[in-house]
């Protein structure tokens, strides 16, 4: 219930108090819009509209603690806020100047809580470049983007720089593509610029199909104008007048905000004809993808934009020579573009001073899985995996041991605990049998079965294969059959050799990068966790106790109180016994659901792997 306090005065004297509320997908799904509505209603009822402004923003990054509410100018952040907390926040913080400590991010008992985020490891260890505006502006208000130097980079290149100067700046910065193999961005642009034709295109890959990845979605939701500005800069650099953003339809908030931003840029004359009165024309359109993973591959994406079935095309010729509609085309992903305006404004030397010798700048990761602080982080290249997982991510829940991290999604590989101190950059990950990819980072603890994990990614690849080339269409299916057999306890030692031969043949012969990298999860898990594969095929055991076919639930009569709770809860009647007869589980009937062990109050049922 909203309460009215008409006589109270706000604490924001001499200026406006801004209340930033996360409007990203995660927080929106947790009712952040109701928080906004509640705050705005109280502000209106108390006639405080001139003193307090509620701003819907993009993702702050700490998704595990959402919904998030941030107060300026105090820099006080509240986490896990619910609609029912609004009255307390309003009465205590806004009206009395007393922050609600139970909702504070970081140390809730700290004497000084203003600017306390400086002491929160999750935020203090990051360096935001691509995410610089996410959580800081209303993504649906172009004026807020402009107030933070938005479109200044576009003005600079159009009025002060020649196209070749722009390309040289991007080359000198060392920026590499953030969506896959890390190809140098400036070099790609130069290939397209060298083509002497009248029509060229600029494309943005916002398809982001990797499981657990949400970096590009968050940028589009929180700062769509940065991508629009960068694409216009790219158009000027290569001589293109039309761009397309290919974004998956499952990102409704991102699509809506991108559409709003494009319309605003057109109304302000920042897209369209004669931008800044320089005679340069550039416009953007949005194309929605239906969620096909293969459309993350550049040639498949372009065929989909053209309205055809999204299938990879043979290369060469590469898209920079013959791409969309048969014309020279550059394609970069959202994060790559988000770096461009800052490189233009602050210079190539500034950007290249961040990161490592061959991997410049920062990288955004979507950190998920068995980690305390799931969310979005941006760190300088060269930051170690240990720093990301323990210093920023808060470590593994429930005191479990770190086992591995999966980077690069289905195209990547697993990094074992022995490589925790590996610096995260393009070359280091490739040396470990993984890859940067778009930036998904899935953390696994000691309870993860690496064979089952490889099976999961193979299932995804098989399901998402476009089917055009036999190595991917047939080869990954055969690999999945072998791995499935192993997880069911039916595998043989010779299956491991077959797996490796198949994997290497697919890598060498598949048509596109997605097929060529599909075996990576199997190859990397076999490389670092061969003992688990051997346990499955030789001992017929799953060390992690995950593969159901190898698991048995056993009742220990010495502990059992014969209360019948397990028998009553068994969904398939696999448990027999009574108060006079020991309880026994029929292993042939048991479906390995684990309900009996979960319900037993005396812990007399255990799982044997």
C-alpha positions as CSV (number, residue, x, y, z in Angstrom):
1,X,0.0,0.0,0.0
2,X,1.4,3.4,-1.0
3,X,1.5,5.9,1.9
4,X,1.4,9.7,1.7
5,X,3.6,12.0,3.7
6,X,2.7,15.5,2.3
7,X,4.6,17.5,4.9
8,X,8.0,15.7,4.6
9,X,10.9,17.3,2.7
10,X,13.3,15.3,0.5
11,X,17.0,15.0,1.4
12,X,18.0,16.0,-2.1
13,X,18.6,19.7,-1.5
14,X,20.3,22.0,-3.9
15,X,19.9,19.6,-6.8
16,X,18.2,16.5,-8.0
17,X,18.3,13.0,-6.5
18,X,18.5,10.4,-9.2
19,X,17.2,6.9,-8.5
20,X,18.5,4.5,-11.1
21,X,16.6,1.2,-11.4
22,X,17.8,-1.7,-13.5
23,X,15.6,-2.3,-16.5
24,X,17.6,-5.2,-17.9
25,X,16.0,-8.5,-18.7
26,X,17.0,-10.2,-15.5
27,X,15.8,-7.4,-13.1
28,X,12.7,-6.8,-15.3
29,X,11.7,-10.5,-14.8
30,X,12.1,-9.9,-11.1
31,X,9.6,-7.0,-11.0
32,X,11.9,-4.0,-11.3
33,X,9.2,-2.2,-13.3
34,X,6.9,-2.5,-10.3
35,X,9.7,-0.9,-8.2
36,X,9.8,2.0,-10.7
37,X,6.1,2.4,-10.6
38,X,6.0,2.4,-6.8
39,X,8.7,5.0,-6.5
40,X,7.2,7.2,-9.1
41,X,3.8,7.0,-7.5
42,X,5.2,8.0,-4.1
43,X,7.2,10.9,-5.6
44,X,4.1,12.2,-7.4
45,X,1.8,11.9,-4.5
46,X,4.3,13.7,-2.3
47,X,4.8,16.4,-5.0
48,X,8.6,15.7,-5.3
49,X,8.8,15.5,-9.1
50,X,11.1,18.6,-9.3
51,X,13.6,17.1,-6.8
52,X,13.7,13.4,-7.5
53,X,13.9,11.6,-10.8
54,X,13.5,7.8,-11.3
55,X,15.5,6.5,-14.2
56,X,15.1,3.1,-15.9
57,X,18.6,2.0,-16.9
58,X,20.4,-1.0,-18.4
59,X,22.2,-3.8,-16.5
60,X,24.5,-2.9,-13.6
61,X,26.2,-6.3,-14.0
62,X,25.5,-7.9,-10.5
63,X,22.7,-10.0,-11.8
64,X,22.8,-12.4,-8.9
65,X,21.7,-9.6,-6.6
66,X,18.9,-8.0,-8.7
67,X,16.7,-6.1,-8.8
68,X,19.2,-3.3,-8.3
69,X,18.4,0.3,-7.3
70,X,21.2,3.0,-7.3
71,X,20.9,6.4,-5.6
72,X,22.8,9.4,-6.9
73,X,24.6,11.6,-5.9
74,X,25.4,9.4,-2.9
75,X,26.4,6.4,-5.0
76,X,24.4,4.1,-2.7
77,X,23.3,0.8,-4.2
78,X,20.5,-1.5,-3.0
79,X,20.3,-5.1,-4.1
80,X,17.6,-7.8,-4.1
81,X,15.0,-5.0,-3.9
82,X,11.4,-6.1,-4.0
83,X,8.3,-4.0,-4.7
84,X,7.3,-4.3,-1.1
85,X,10.6,-2.6,-0.1
86,X,9.6,0.6,-1.9
87,X,7.8,2.2,1.0
88,X,10.6,1.6,3.4
89,X,13.2,3.0,0.9
90,X,11.0,6.1,0.3
91,X,10.3,6.8,4.0
92,X,13.8,6.0,5.4
93,X,16.2,7.1,2.6
94,X,14.4,9.8,0.7
95,X,12.4,11.4,3.5
96,X,14.7,10.9,6.5
97,X,18.1,10.5,4.9
98,X,18.6,7.2,6.5
99,X,19.6,4.4,4.0
100,X,18.1,1.0,4.4
101,X,21.1,-1.0,5.5
102,X,19.6,-4.4,5.1
103,X,19.4,-3.8,1.3
104,X,22.8,-2.3,0.8
105,X,25.4,-3.8,-1.6
106,X,28.7,-4.6,0.1
107,X,29.3,-4.2,3.8
108,X,26.0,-3.4,5.4
109,X,27.6,-2.4,8.7
110,X,30.3,-0.1,7.2
111,X,30.5,3.3,8.9
112,X,30.7,5.1,5.6
113,X,28.3,3.9,3.0
114,X,28.4,6.6,0.4
115,X,30.6,5.6,-2.5
116,X,31.0,2.2,-0.8
117,X,31.0,0.4,-4.1
118,X,34.7,1.3,-4.4
119,X,35.2,-1.3,-1.7
120,X,33.0,-4.0,-3.4
121,X,35.4,-6.3,-5.2
122,X,32.8,-7.1,-7.9
123,X,32.8,-3.5,-9.1
124,X,36.2,-2.1,-7.9
125,X,38.2,-4.7,-10.0
126,X,36.4,-4.0,-13.3
127,X,37.2,-1.5,-16.0
128,X,34.2,-0.5,-18.0
129,X,34.6,0.6,-21.6
130,X,32.0,-1.3,-23.6
131,X,29.7,-1.2,-20.6
132,X,30.5,2.4,-19.7
133,X,26.9,3.7,-19.9
134,X,25.1,0.6,-18.8
135,X,23.4,1.4,-15.5
136,X,24.3,5.1,-15.9
137,X,21.8,6.4,-18.4
138,X,18.2,5.9,-19.6
139,X,18.8,3.9,-22.8
140,X,15.6,5.2,-24.3
141,X,16.7,8.9,-24.0
142,X,19.2,10.0,-26.6
143,X,19.8,13.2,-24.7
144,X,21.4,11.3,-21.8
145,X,23.7,9.5,-24.2
146,X,24.7,12.8,-25.8
147,X,25.3,14.3,-22.3
148,X,28.0,11.6,-21.9
149,X,29.9,12.5,-25.1
150,X,27.5,10.5,-27.3
151,X,27.9,11.0,-31.0
152,X,31.0,13.2,-30.4
153,X,33.1,10.5,-32.0
154,X,30.9,10.4,-35.1
155,X,31.2,14.2,-35.3
156,X,34.9,14.0,-35.0
157,X,35.4,11.5,-37.8
158,X,33.1,13.3,-40.1
159,X,34.5,16.7,-39.6
160,X,38.2,16.1,-38.7
161,X,39.3,12.7,-40.1
162,X,39.5,11.0,-43.5
163,X,38.2,7.4,-43.8
164,X,41.7,6.0,-43.9
165,X,42.5,7.9,-40.7
166,X,39.7,6.2,-39.0
167,X,40.8,2.8,-40.1
168,X,44.4,3.5,-39.1
169,X,43.2,4.5,-35.6
170,X,41.3,1.2,-35.2
171,X,44.3,-0.7,-36.5
172,X,46.7,1.1,-34.1
173,X,44.3,0.5,-31.2
174,X,44.8,-3.3,-31.5
175,X,41.0,-3.9,-31.3
176,X,40.1,-7.4,-32.2
177,X,36.7,-8.9,-32.8
178,X,34.8,-9.7,-29.6
179,X,32.5,-12.2,-31.1
180,X,34.6,-15.2,-32.1
181,X,38.1,-15.8,-33.3
182,X,39.4,-12.3,-32.6
183,X,40.3,-11.1,-36.1
184,X,41.8,-7.5,-36.1
185,X,38.9,-5.1,-36.6
186,X,40.8,-2.4,-38.5
187,X,42.2,-5.0,-40.9
188,X,38.7,-6.2,-41.7
189,X,37.5,-2.7,-42.3
190,X,40.5,-2.0,-44.6
191,X,39.6,-5.0,-46.8
192,X,36.1,-3.6,-47.4
193,X,37.4,0.0,-47.8
194,X,39.7,-1.2,-50.6
195,X,36.8,-2.5,-52.7
196,X,36.0,0.1,-55.4
197,X,32.2,-0.3,-55.7
198,X,29.3,2.1,-55.1
199,X,27.3,0.0,-52.6
200,X,28.7,-1.5,-49.4
201,X,27.2,-2.6,-46.1
202,X,27.9,-2.5,-42.4
203,X,26.4,-5.3,-40.3
204,X,26.1,-6.0,-36.6
205,X,25.9,-9.5,-35.2
206,X,23.6,-9.3,-32.1
207,X,22.4,-12.9,-32.5
208,X,24.4,-14.2,-29.5
209,X,23.4,-17.8,-29.5
210,X,25.9,-19.3,-27.0
211,X,24.2,-20.9,-23.9
212,X,24.7,-18.6,-20.9
213,X,25.8,-15.6,-22.9
214,X,24.1,-12.2,-22.5
215,X,26.8,-9.6,-23.1
216,X,25.5,-8.2,-26.4
217,X,21.9,-8.2,-25.2
218,X,22.9,-6.2,-22.1
219,X,24.7,-3.6,-24.2
220,X,21.7,-3.2,-26.5
221,X,19.4,-2.9,-23.5
222,X,21.6,-0.4,-21.7
223,X,23.4,1.6,-24.4
224,X,22.0,1.1,-27.9
225,X,23.3,4.4,-29.2
226,X,26.9,3.4,-28.7
227,X,26.4,0.6,-31.3
228,X,24.5,3.0,-33.7
229,X,27.2,5.6,-33.5
230,X,29.9,3.0,-34.1
231,X,28.2,1.5,-37.1
232,X,27.9,5.0,-38.6
233,X,31.6,5.5,-38.0
234,X,32.3,2.1,-39.7
235,X,30.1,3.2,-42.6
236,X,32.1,6.3,-43.1
237,X,35.4,4.4,-42.8
238,X,34.6,1.9,-45.6
239,X,32.3,4.0,-47.7
240,X,28.9,2.4,-46.8
241,X,25.6,4.1,-46.5
242,X,23.4,1.3,-45.1
243,X,23.7,-0.9,-42.0
244,X,21.8,-3.8,-40.6
245,X,21.6,-5.0,-37.0
246,X,20.8,-8.7,-36.8
247,X,19.3,-9.4,-33.4
248,X,17.5,-12.4,-32.2
249,X,13.8,-12.0,-31.6
250,X,14.0,-13.6,-28.2
251,X,15.5,-10.3,-27.0
252,X,12.3,-8.2,-26.9
253,X,13.7,-5.5,-24.6
254,X,16.9,-5.1,-26.6
255,X,14.9,-5.0,-29.9
256,X,12.5,-2.4,-28.5
257,X,15.3,-0.1,-27.2
258,X,17.4,-0.4,-30.3
259,X,14.3,0.5,-32.4
260,X,13.6,3.5,-30.2
261,X,17.3,4.6,-30.4
262,X,17.4,4.3,-34.2
263,X,14.3,6.4,-34.5
264,X,15.7,9.0,-32.1
265,X,19.0,9.2,-34.0
266,X,17.1,9.7,-37.3
267,X,15.0,12.5,-35.7
268,X,18.2,14.2,-34.5
269,X,19.8,13.9,-37.9
270,X,22.4,11.5,-36.7
271,X,21.3,8.9,-39.1
272,X,20.0,9.5,-42.6
273,X,21.0,12.1,-45.1
274,X,23.8,14.7,-44.8
275,X,24.9,13.9,-41.2
276,X,26.4,16.9,-39.5
277,X,26.1,18.7,-42.9
278,X,29.1,16.8,-44.2
279,X,27.3,15.1,-47.1
280,X,27.7,11.7,-45.5
281,X,24.6,9.5,-45.6
282,X,24.1,6.4,-43.4
283,X,21.0,4.7,-42.1
284,X,20.2,1.5,-40.1
285,X,17.6,-1.2,-40.2
286,X,16.9,-4.0,-37.8
287,X,16.5,-7.6,-38.9
288,X,15.1,-10.2,-36.4
289,X,16.6,-13.7,-36.2
290,X,14.5,-16.7,-35.2
291,X,17.1,-18.1,-32.9
292,X,19.2,-20.4,-35.1
293,X,22.6,-20.8,-33.6
294,X,24.2,-21.2,-37.0
295,X,23.2,-17.6,-37.9
296,X,25.9,-16.4,-35.6
297,X,28.3,-17.4,-38.4
298,X,28.9,-14.4,-40.6
299,X,27.9,-15.8,-44.0
300,X,24.8,-17.6,-42.6
301,X,23.8,-14.3,-40.9
302,X,24.0,-12.4,-44.2
303,X,21.9,-15.0,-46.1
304,X,19.3,-14.7,-43.3
305,X,19.3,-10.9,-43.6
306,X,18.7,-11.4,-47.3
307,X,15.6,-13.4,-46.5
308,X,17.0,-16.8,-47.3
309,X,17.6,-19.9,-45.2
310,X,20.5,-19.1,-42.8
311,X,23.3,-21.4,-44.1
312,X,27.1,-20.8,-44.2
313,X,28.6,-20.1,-47.6
314,X,32.1,-21.3,-48.8
315,X,34.9,-18.8,-48.3
316,X,36.7,-17.2,-50.1
317,X,35.4,-14.8,-51.3
318,X,35.1,-13.3,-47.8
319,X,32.3,-10.9,-46.9
320,X,34.6,-7.9,-47.1
321,X,34.8,-8.6,-50.8
322,X,31.5,-10.2,-51.5
323,X,29.0,-10.2,-48.6
324,X,25.5,-9.0,-48.1
325,X,23.6,-8.9,-51.4
326,X,26.9,-9.7,-53.1
327,X,28.4,-6.4,-52.0
328,X,31.5,-5.7,-49.8
329,X,30.3,-6.0,-46.1
330,X,31.9,-5.8,-42.7
331,X,30.4,-7.7,-39.8
332,X,31.3,-7.1,-36.1
333,X,29.4,-8.0,-33.0
334,X,27.8,-5.6,-30.5
335,X,30.7,-5.5,-28.0
336,X,33.2,-4.7,-30.8
337,X,31.2,-1.8,-31.9
338,X,30.7,-0.5,-28.3
339,X,34.4,0.1,-28.1
340,X,34.7,2.2,-31.2
341,X,33.4,5.6,-30.0
342,X,35.8,5.5,-27.0
343,X,38.8,4.6,-29.2
344,X,38.0,7.6,-31.5
345,X,37.6,10.0,-28.6
346,X,40.4,8.9,-26.4
347,X,42.8,7.6,-29.0
348,X,44.4,4.4,-30.2
349,X,47.3,4.7,-27.7
350,X,44.9,4.9,-24.8
351,X,43.1,1.7,-25.8
352,X,46.2,-0.2,-26.7
353,X,47.7,0.6,-23.2
354,X,45.0,-1.6,-21.7
355,X,45.4,-5.4,-21.8
356,X,48.3,-7.5,-23.1
357,X,50.7,-7.2,-26.1
358,X,48.5,-9.1,-28.5
359,X,45.1,-8.7,-26.8
360,X,44.3,-5.1,-26.3
361,X,41.5,-3.4,-24.3
362,X,38.9,-5.0,-22.1
363,X,36.6,-8.0,-22.4
364,X,33.0,-8.4,-21.2
365,X,32.1,-11.8,-19.8
366,X,28.8,-13.2,-18.8
367,X,29.8,-15.2,-15.7
368,X,27.4,-18.0,-14.7
369,X,27.2,-21.5,-13.4
370,X,28.5,-22.6,-10.0
371,X,29.7,-19.1,-8.8
372,X,28.3,-16.7,-6.2
373,X,28.2,-13.5,-8.2
374,X,26.7,-14.4,-11.5
375,X,26.4,-11.5,-13.8
376,X,28.2,-9.3,-16.3
377,X,31.8,-8.2,-15.8
378,X,34.3,-6.2,-17.9
379,X,38.0,-6.7,-17.2
380,X,41.2,-5.8,-18.8
381,X,42.6,-8.5,-21.1
382,X,45.2,-10.5,-19.2
383,X,43.2,-10.7,-16.0
384,X,43.6,-14.2,-14.7
385,X,40.8,-16.7,-14.4
386,X,41.4,-16.9,-10.7
387,X,40.7,-13.1,-10.3
388,X,37.5,-13.4,-12.2
389,X,36.2,-16.4,-10.3
390,X,37.3,-15.6,-6.8
391,X,38.0,-11.8,-6.5
392,X,35.1,-10.6,-8.7
393,X,32.8,-13.6,-8.8
394,X,33.0,-14.3,-5.1
395,X,34.1,-17.9,-5.4
396,X,32.2,-21.2,-5.5
397,X,29.0,-21.6,-3.5
398,X,28.8,-23.9,-0.5
399,X,32.5,-24.2,-0.1
400,X,32.8,-26.5,-3.1
401,X,36.0,-26.8,-5.1
402,X,36.5,-25.2,-8.5
403,X,36.8,-27.8,-11.2
404,X,36.7,-26.1,-14.6
405,X,35.5,-23.1,-16.6
406,X,33.9,-23.3,-20.0
407,X,34.7,-20.3,-22.3
408,X,33.5,-19.7,-25.8
409,X,30.3,-21.7,-25.5
410,X,29.7,-24.8,-27.7
411,X,32.7,-23.6,-29.8
412,X,35.0,-23.3,-26.8
413,X,36.6,-25.7,-24.3
414,X,37.1,-26.3,-20.7
415,X,39.9,-24.8,-18.6
416,X,40.9,-27.0,-15.6
417,X,41.8,-25.9,-12.0
418,X,45.5,-26.3,-12.8
419,X,45.2,-23.3,-15.2
420,X,43.4,-20.9,-12.8
421,X,46.3,-18.4,-13.1
422,X,46.2,-18.3,-16.9
423,X,45.7,-14.7,-18.2
424,X,42.5,-14.4,-20.1
425,X,43.4,-13.4,-23.7
426,X,43.0,-14.7,-27.2
427,X,46.2,-16.6,-27.5
428,X,46.3,-18.1,-24.0
429,X,42.8,-19.6,-24.4
430,X,43.6,-21.1,-27.8
431,X,46.7,-22.6,-26.3
432,X,44.5,-24.3,-23.7
433,X,42.2,-25.7,-26.3
434,X,39.5,-23.2,-25.7
435,X,38.7,-19.8,-27.2
436,X,37.4,-16.4,-26.2
437,X,34.2,-16.6,-28.3
438,X,31.6,-14.0,-27.5
439,X,32.4,-14.1,-23.8
440,X,30.3,-16.7,-22.0
441,X,32.1,-18.1,-19.0
442,X,30.5,-21.0,-17.2
443,X,32.0,-22.1,-13.9
444,X,31.8,-25.7,-12.8
445,X,32.4,-27.2,-9.3
446,X,33.5,-30.6,-8.1
447,X,30.0,-32.0,-8.6
448,X,30.2,-31.6,-12.4
449,X,30.7,-34.6,-14.6
450,X,32.9,-33.5,-17.5
451,X,31.7,-36.3,-19.8
452,X,28.1,-35.3,-19.2
453,X,29.1,-31.7,-19.9
454,X,30.6,-32.7,-23.3
455,X,27.4,-34.5,-24.0
456,X,25.4,-31.4,-23.2
457,X,27.3,-29.3,-25.7
458,X,27.2,-32.0,-28.4
459,X,23.4,-32.2,-28.0
460,X,23.3,-28.5,-28.5
461,X,25.5,-28.6,-31.6
462,X,23.6,-31.5,-33.2
463,X,20.3,-29.8,-32.6
464,X,21.6,-26.5,-34.0
465,X,23.5,-27.8,-37.0
466,X,22.2,-26.3,-40.2
467,X,22.8,-29.7,-41.9
468,X,24.5,-28.3,-45.0
469,X,27.8,-30.1,-44.6
470,X,28.2,-33.8,-43.8
471,X,31.1,-33.4,-41.3
472,X,28.9,-31.3,-39.0
473,X,25.6,-32.9,-39.8
474,X,26.7,-36.5,-39.5
475,X,30.0,-36.3,-37.6
476,X,28.7,-34.5,-34.5
477,X,25.8,-37.0,-34.4
478,X,28.2,-39.9,-34.3
479,X,30.2,-38.2,-31.6
480,X,27.1,-37.7,-29.6
481,X,26.1,-41.3,-29.9
482,X,29.5,-42.4,-28.6
483,X,29.5,-40.0,-25.7
484,X,25.9,-41.0,-24.8
485,X,27.0,-44.6,-24.8
486,X,29.8,-43.8,-22.4
487,X,27.5,-41.9,-20.0
488,X,25.2,-44.9,-20.0
489,X,27.9,-47.2,-18.9
490,X,28.1,-49.0,-22.3
491,X,31.3,-47.4,-23.6
492,X,34.6,-49.2,-24.4
493,X,38.1,-48.0,-24.2
494,X,38.4,-48.0,-28.0
495,X,35.5,-45.4,-28.1
496,X,37.8,-42.8,-26.8
497,X,40.1,-43.2,-29.8
498,X,37.1,-43.1,-32.2
499,X,36.0,-39.9,-30.5
500,X,39.3,-38.2,-31.0
501,X,39.6,-39.3,-34.6
502,X,36.1,-38.1,-35.4
503,X,36.7,-34.8,-33.7
504,X,39.9,-34.0,-35.5
505,X,38.3,-34.9,-38.9
506,X,35.3,-32.6,-38.3
507,X,37.6,-29.7,-37.3
508,X,39.5,-30.2,-40.5
509,X,36.6,-30.6,-42.9
510,X,33.5,-28.8,-41.7
511,X,32.3,-25.9,-43.9
512,X,32.1,-23.1,-41.3
513,X,33.6,-22.0,-38.1
514,X,30.8,-23.4,-36.0
515,X,31.2,-26.9,-37.4
516,X,35.0,-26.7,-37.1
517,X,34.8,-25.8,-33.4
518,X,32.0,-28.1,-32.4
519,X,34.4,-30.8,-31.2
520,X,36.2,-28.5,-28.9
521,X,34.3,-29.3,-25.7
522,X,35.0,-33.0,-26.2
523,X,38.7,-32.6,-27.1
524,X,39.3,-30.2,-24.1
525,X,37.6,-32.5,-21.6
526,X,39.4,-35.5,-22.9
527,X,42.7,-33.5,-22.7
528,X,42.3,-32.4,-19.1
529,X,39.8,-35.0,-17.6
530,X,40.9,-38.2,-19.3
531,X,40.6,-40.0,-15.9
532,X,36.8,-39.3,-15.9
533,X,36.4,-40.8,-19.3
534,X,38.4,-43.9,-18.2
535,X,36.3,-44.2,-15.1
536,X,33.2,-44.3,-17.2
537,X,34.4,-46.9,-19.7
538,X,36.6,-49.1,-17.5
539,X,35.1,-48.9,-14.0
540,X,31.6,-48.1,-15.3
541,X,31.4,-45.4,-12.7
542,X,30.7,-41.7,-12.8
543,X,33.0,-40.0,-10.3
544,X,30.7,-37.0,-9.9
545,X,27.6,-39.2,-9.5
546,X,25.8,-37.4,-12.3
547,X,25.3,-40.0,-15.0
548,X,22.1,-41.8,-13.9
549,X,22.8,-45.1,-15.5
550,X,25.8,-45.6,-13.3
551,X,24.3,-44.4,-10.0
552,X,22.7,-46.6,-7.4
553,X,20.7,-45.4,-4.4
554,X,21.2,-47.7,-1.4
555,X,19.4,-47.9,2.0
556,X,21.7,-48.6,4.9
557,X,19.7,-50.7,7.3
558,X,21.9,-49.8,10.3
559,X,20.7,-46.2,10.0
560,X,17.2,-46.8,8.6
561,X,14.4,-46.2,11.2
562,X,11.8,-48.0,8.9
563,X,9.6,-45.0,8.9
564,X,8.3,-45.7,5.3
565,X,8.8,-42.1,4.2
566,X,11.1,-43.1,1.3
567,X,8.6,-45.8,0.2
568,X,5.7,-43.4,0.2
569,X,7.5,-40.8,-1.9
570,X,9.0,-43.2,-4.5
571,X,7.2,-42.3,-7.7
572,X,7.7,-45.8,-9.3
573,X,7.2,-48.1,-6.3
574,X,10.8,-49.3,-6.4
575,X,11.2,-49.5,-2.6
576,X,9.9,-52.5,-0.6
577,X,10.0,-53.2,3.2
578,X,8.0,-52.6,6.3
579,X,8.5,-52.1,10.0
580,X,9.6,-55.7,10.4
581,X,11.5,-56.1,7.0
582,X,14.5,-54.1,5.9
583,X,13.8,-51.5,3.2
584,X,15.4,-52.3,-0.1
585,X,15.5,-50.4,-3.5
586,X,14.9,-52.5,-6.6
587,X,17.6,-51.2,-8.9
588,X,15.8,-52.4,-12.0
589,X,12.8,-50.3,-11.2
590,X,14.6,-47.3,-9.8
591,X,14.6,-44.3,-12.1
592,X,17.5,-42.5,-10.2
593,X,15.3,-39.5,-9.3
594,X,16.9,-39.2,-5.9
595,X,13.5,-38.4,-4.2
596,X,14.1,-41.1,-1.6
597,X,17.4,-39.7,-0.5
598,X,16.0,-36.2,-0.4
599,X,13.0,-37.1,1.7
600,X,14.8,-39.4,4.2
601,X,15.0,-37.5,7.5
602,X,17.6,-39.9,8.9
603,X,20.1,-39.7,6.0
604,X,20.0,-43.5,5.7
605,X,20.0,-43.4,1.9
606,X,23.1,-42.7,0.0
607,X,24.1,-42.4,-3.7
608,X,26.8,-44.7,-4.9
609,X,28.5,-43.8,-8.2
